[in-house]
Amino acid sequence: MGDPVEQVPVGQVAQLTAEGLGLEGVKRVIALENQVAALQAKVAELQAELAESRISSQNLPALYGERQVTVWQSRR
């Protein structure tokens, strides 16, 4: 992947430098913004996975100590 500054609009770099950041500060802000976006995408993915697991509502095995057990829930 290259320099994070190369992947953003020039206007954003200009705005950040106009606000007093140096080039290294701009790089750090952009890297953090990219990290936040990636984490938000991962959260959305995990939320969708959790919602899907609640919909399917299967009796899945769970670890209890060193043993694997299945928790059975009646659907009454």
N, C-alpha and C positions, 0 to 999 in steps of 0.2 A: 504494500500500500504506500504511497509516498508521503510527502509532507502534507499534514492536514490542512494547511493554508491553501494548497493548490486545489483542494476539493470544495472550496466555498466561493460564493460570489465575491467579487472584488469590493462591492459595496459594504459587505459585512466586515471585511478586513479594514476598510477605510473608516467605518463607524467606530470600531474598537480602538483603532489608533487615534482617532479624533477624541475619544474619551480618555486618552492618556496612557493606553497600554503600549508597551513596546512589542516588537515582533515576537519575542519569546512568550510574553503574556498572551498575545493573540493566539499563538500556537496552543498554549495550555488551555485557554478558554474553548477553543474549537475542539480540542481533544476531549475535554470534559463534556461538551455538548454532544459529541458523537457517542461517548460512553453512556450518557443519560438516555439518548435515543435507543441505543442497543438494549439497555436495561429495561426501558419501557416496553420494547417489543417482546422481551423475554417474559416480563410480567403478564402481558396480554396473552402470550402463548400458554403460560402456566395457568392463568385464570380460565382459559378455554378448556384446557385439559381437565382442570378440576370440575368445571361445569359438566363436561362430558362424563366424568366418572360418577358424578352424582346422578345423572340421568340414567346411566346403565344400572346403577345400584346393585351390583353383583356382590355376592358374599366372597370376598377376597381373603386369601391367607394373610396373616399378620405375624410378625415376629414377637414372641413373648419370651424374654430372656434369650436363651440359645435355641429355643424350640419354635418351630413354625406351627401356628394354630390357625384354624379357620373359624371366624366368628359367624355364626348362623343367625340370621334374623328372619322371623316369620313375616310373611306379607299379609297379615290380617288387618 
